[in-house]
Amino acid sequence: MKYLILFLLAFQTFVFPDVFQLATIVDNHQLIPVIKINGKIVIKVKDVGTKQVFSSSFERSEKIYESLQEMGDQRTNLNRIRIRRNKADYVAYIDNIEVYRVTPSDVIGSDLTVYQMASLWRDNIVSAIKITNFSSSTEIDEQQSQFFSDFSMPLISFLSIFSNNSIFVVFFQFMLFIIIQVVAILLTFKYLNRQQLSTFDDFKKRIKTLQSDQLRDKHLISSLENQINDLSQKLGLDDSDNVSNINP
């Protein structure tokens, strides 16, 4: 049961990945864009940046949001963010791909350095993606303790299957997963079987066509042989007549 719960929770984590959001908040009477992961604010984009690459802080936040979402398709990617210095800026990379850039203008009005701000954004991201893992582990501990406490009293454990919604839902999800897998296997087998039957029927048709062509060729050869024999007989008769006419 313990391993079944672990498997199902891991399956749920895979099916329901991290949630990325692009939102806005009011900070010091100013509307600024923010990026959230699993409901937690990880980046506040207060400035457009010193290089004027973007027309506004909102455009810059959209670029960072798209980069995070693209890299966040695999959760392990966001755990591998590395900070590197690029002149006065500090850039966050994943496998030499730039995810975001922190410039000196981002730390105006704060007590942080540019490197500290870049590290803060990274730590916020790593912390946010661990939220689902923490909640999953907490749920595992609760379900394990519930299971072992029920196991000490068999009759209560049996009755709790119907009264404990969490265990019932987990069992239902597991059965649904098994049914989906079985249906997928049956449909695949049925499709392959049809393909094989179609190929076999096509092969039989080709064999019949070949046999028909052979019979037709055989008749043609037989007809040619008969014609040759007739011509040979006629030639033989003509030669004998010529010989008889020569002799007195």
C-alpha positions as CSV (number, residue, x, y, z in Angstrom):
1,M,0.0,0.0,0.0
2,K,2.9,2.4,0.8
3,Y,4.5,1.9,-2.6
4,L,1.1,2.2,-4.3
5,I,0.5,5.6,-2.7
6,L,4.0,6.7,-3.7
7,F,3.4,5.6,-7.3
8,L,0.1,7.4,-7.6
9,L,1.4,10.6,-6.1
10,A,4.4,10.6,-8.4
11,F,1.9,10.0,-11.3
12,Q,-0.2,13.0,-10.2
13,T,3.0,15.2,-10.0
14,F,3.8,14.1,-13.6
15,V,0.3,14.8,-14.9
16,F,-0.1,18.1,-13.1
17,P,3.2,20.0,-13.6
18,D,4.2,23.4,-12.1
19,V,1.8,26.3,-12.8
20,F,3.3,29.4,-14.2
21,Q,1.4,32.7,-14.0
22,L,2.1,36.3,-15.3
23,A,0.2,38.8,-13.1
24,T,0.4,42.3,-11.7
25,I,0.5,43.8,-8.2
26,V,0.5,47.2,-6.7
27,D,3.8,48.1,-5.0
28,N,4.4,51.6,-3.6
29,H,1.3,52.9,-5.5
30,Q,2.8,51.5,-8.8
31,L,1.5,48.7,-10.9
32,I,4.2,46.2,-11.7
33,P,4.3,42.8,-13.4
34,V,5.2,39.7,-11.4
35,I,5.8,36.1,-12.3
36,K,4.3,33.4,-10.1
37,I,5.1,29.7,-9.9
38,N,2.5,27.5,-8.1
39,G,0.9,30.6,-6.7
40,K,4.2,32.1,-5.2
41,I,5.7,35.3,-6.5
42,V,9.2,34.5,-7.7
43,I,10.2,37.6,-9.7
44,K,9.0,41.3,-9.5
45,V,10.0,43.2,-12.7
46,K,10.1,46.8,-11.5
47,D,12.3,48.2,-14.2
48,V,12.7,47.9,-18.0
49,G,16.4,47.3,-17.7
50,T,19.4,49.5,-18.3
51,K,20.1,48.3,-21.9
52,Q,16.6,49.5,-23.2
53,V,16.1,46.2,-25.0
54,F,12.4,46.2,-24.0
55,S,9.9,48.9,-24.4
56,S,8.4,48.4,-20.9
57,S,8.7,46.3,-17.8
58,F,5.7,44.3,-19.0
59,E,7.4,43.3,-22.2
60,R,10.4,42.3,-20.2
61,S,8.3,40.3,-17.8
62,E,6.6,38.4,-20.7
63,K,10.1,37.4,-22.0
64,I,11.2,36.1,-18.7
65,Y,7.9,34.3,-18.2
66,E,8.2,32.6,-21.6
67,S,11.7,31.5,-20.8
68,L,10.8,30.1,-17.4
69,Q,7.7,28.3,-18.8
70,E,9.8,26.8,-21.7
71,M,12.5,25.6,-19.3
72,G,9.9,24.5,-16.7
73,D,8.5,21.7,-18.9
74,Q,11.0,19.5,-17.1
75,R,11.1,20.4,-13.4
76,T,14.8,19.4,-13.0
77,N,15.8,22.2,-15.4
78,L,14.9,25.0,-13.0
79,N,17.0,23.4,-10.3
80,R,20.0,23.8,-12.5
81,I,20.0,27.6,-12.8
82,R,23.5,29.1,-12.6
83,I,24.3,32.8,-12.1
84,R,27.1,34.4,-14.2
85,R,28.5,37.9,-14.4
86,N,28.3,39.8,-17.7
87,K,29.9,43.2,-17.2
88,A,27.6,45.1,-14.8
89,D,24.8,42.5,-15.2
90,Y,24.3,39.1,-13.7
91,V,22.6,36.5,-16.0
92,A,20.9,33.3,-15.0
93,Y,21.6,30.4,-17.4
94,I,20.4,26.9,-17.8
95,D,22.8,24.9,-20.1
96,N,24.2,28.1,-21.5
97,I,20.6,29.4,-22.4
98,E,19.8,32.7,-20.8
99,V,16.7,32.7,-18.7
100,Y,16.7,36.1,-17.2
101,R,19.1,39.1,-16.6
102,V,19.4,41.3,-13.6
103,T,20.8,44.8,-14.2
104,P,21.9,47.6,-11.8
105,S,18.6,49.4,-12.4
106,D,16.8,46.4,-10.8
107,V,18.4,47.0,-7.4
108,I,17.6,50.8,-7.2
109,G,15.8,51.4,-3.9
110,S,16.8,48.1,-2.3
111,D,19.7,47.1,-0.1
112,L,20.7,44.2,-2.4
113,T,23.5,44.0,-4.9
114,V,22.9,42.9,-8.5
115,Y,24.3,39.5,-7.7
116,Q,22.1,39.1,-4.6
117,M,19.0,40.1,-6.5
118,A,19.8,37.5,-9.2
119,S,20.4,34.9,-6.5
120,L,17.1,35.9,-4.8
121,W,15.1,35.3,-8.0
122,R,16.8,31.9,-8.4
123,D,16.1,30.9,-4.8
124,N,12.5,32.0,-5.2
125,I,12.1,29.8,-8.3
126,V,13.7,26.7,-6.7
127,S,11.6,27.2,-3.6
128,A,8.4,27.5,-5.6
129,I,8.8,24.3,-7.5
130,K,9.4,22.5,-4.2
131,I,5.9,23.4,-3.0
132,T,4.2,20.6,-4.8
133,N,6.9,18.1,-3.7
134,F,6.5,19.2,-0.1
135,S,2.7,18.9,-0.2
136,S,3.0,15.5,-1.8
137,S,5.4,14.3,0.9
138,T,3.1,15.6,3.6
139,E,0.2,13.8,2.0
140,I,2.2,10.6,1.9
141,D,3.1,10.8,5.6
142,E,-0.6,11.5,6.5
143,Q,-1.8,8.6,4.5
144,Q,0.9,6.2,5.8
145,S,0.0,7.1,9.4
146,Q,-3.7,6.6,8.7
147,F,-3.0,3.3,7.0
148,F,-0.9,1.9,9.8
149,S,-3.2,3.0,12.5
150,D,-6.1,1.4,10.7
151,F,-4.1,-1.8,10.1
152,S,-3.8,-2.3,13.9
153,M,-7.6,-2.7,14.0
154,P,-8.7,-4.9,11.0
155,L,-12.4,-4.3,11.4
156,I,-12.0,-0.5,11.5
157,S,-9.6,-0.7,8.5
158,F,-12.2,-2.6,6.5
159,L,-14.9,-0.1,7.3
160,S,-12.6,2.9,6.6
161,I,-12.3,1.9,3.0
162,F,-15.8,3.2,2.6
163,S,-15.6,6.1,4.9
164,N,-12.1,7.4,4.1
165,N,-12.4,9.4,0.9
166,S,-8.7,9.8,0.3
167,I,-8.0,6.0,0.2
168,F,-11.1,5.4,-1.9
169,V,-10.1,8.2,-4.4
170,V,-6.5,6.8,-4.6
171,F,-7.9,3.3,-5.3
172,F,-10.3,4.7,-7.9
173,Q,-7.5,6.6,-9.6
174,F,-5.3,3.5,-9.7
175,M,-8.1,1.4,-11.2
176,L,-8.8,4.1,-13.8
177,F,-5.1,4.2,-14.8
178,I,-5.1,0.3,-15.2
179,I,-8.3,0.4,-17.3
180,I,-6.8,3.1,-19.6
181,Q,-3.7,1.1,-20.1
182,V,-5.6,-2.1,-20.9
183,V,-7.9,-0.3,-23.3
184,A,-4.9,1.3,-25.0
185,I,-3.2,-2.2,-25.4
186,L,-6.4,-3.7,-26.8
187,L,-6.9,-0.9,-29.3
188,T,-3.3,-1.2,-30.4
189,F,-3.5,-5.0,-30.8
190,K,-6.8,-4.6,-32.8
191,Y,-5.2,-2.0,-35.1
192,L,-2.1,-4.2,-35.7
193,N,-4.3,-7.3,-36.3
194,R,-6.3,-5.4,-39.0
195,Q,-3.1,-4.2,-40.6
196,Q,-1.8,-7.8,-40.7
197,L,-5.1,-9.1,-42.2
198,S,-5.1,-6.4,-44.8
199,T,-1.5,-7.2,-45.8
200,F,-2.3,-11.0,-46.0
201,D,-5.4,-10.3,-48.2
202,D,-3.3,-8.2,-50.5
203,F,-0.7,-11.0,-50.8
204,K,-3.5,-13.5,-51.6
205,K,-4.8,-11.2,-54.4
206,R,-1.3,-11.0,-55.9
207,I,-0.9,-14.8,-55.8
208,K,-4.2,-15.2,-57.6
209,T,-3.3,-12.6,-60.2
210,L,0.1,-14.4,-60.8
211,Q,-1.7,-17.8,-61.2
212,S,-4.1,-16.2,-63.7
213,D,-1.3,-14.7,-65.7
214,Q,0.5,-18.1,-65.7
215,L,-2.6,-19.9,-67.0
216,R,-3.0,-17.3,-69.7
217,D,0.7,-17.6,-70.8
218,K,0.3,-21.4,-70.8
219,H,-2.6,-21.2,-73.2
220,L,-0.8,-18.8,-75.4
221,I,2.3,-21.1,-75.5
222,S,0.1,-24.1,-76.2
223,S,-1.7,-22.2,-79.1
224,L,1.7,-21.2,-80.5
225,E,2.9,-24.8,-80.4
226,N,-0.2,-25.9,-82.3
227,Q,0.3,-23.3,-84.9
228,I,3.9,-24.3,-85.3
229,N,2.9,-28.0,-85.7
230,D,0.3,-27.1,-88.3
231,L,2.8,-25.0,-90.3
232,S,5.4,-27.8,-90.0
233,Q,2.9,-30.4,-91.3
234,K,1.9,-28.1,-94.2
235,L,5.5,-27.5,-95.1
236,G,6.2,-31.3,-95.0
237,L,3.3,-31.9,-97.4
238,D,4.4,-29.3,-99.8
239,D,7.9,-30.7,-99.9
240,S,6.6,-34.2,-100.6
241,D,4.4,-32.9,-103.5
242,N,7.3,-31.2,-105.1
243,V,9.4,-34.3,-104.9
244,S,6.6,-36.4,-106.5
245,N,6.2,-34.0,-109.3
246,I,9.9,-34.1,-110.1
247,N,10.1,-38.0,-110.4
248,P,8.4,-39.4,-113.6
